[in-house]
């Protein structure tokens, strides 16, 4: 199976998310959710950056494209415009649900990895990311991922390595987990020392009494 070269980056995020989703550990679920969310955002950004010839001749006003690239929410606005107004189809996945998954991803980033997403939410984020990718790039991402999982090669120049985003995600979460572990150990040490000090004070009180 072959991917267009401009679709490789988003595809590798999908693949990276799939690998961790299959592992199913707590850290894996966090990384998988982040990967699928980033795949949605990168797929839309990549599509908007394409030459109109690479989009089947579709062109959009420059002002609109600049606005659509502003943030995650405006990218979803473009996606809905493309699907509903241009392609004359229904959205297969609710943009508000994608906003919800994006919010979970932000909480994972900002809460020292304390949030553990539900496996159901991660699976739903995957479905949305696969649909976005397939819609924008005209390929069946599910079929490609399934075939590759069975050992079929995907013809791209860079699929033998993970995208830089994936490495940064993993490193970021590892560092957050280390910080959380250090903080937890510090709290346990403080509680332990406080308990010892309280016990020693009580013992002195008993001797005086």
Order of alpha helices (4+ residues) and beta strands (2+ residues): alpha-alpha-alpha-alpha-alpha-alpha-alpha-alpha
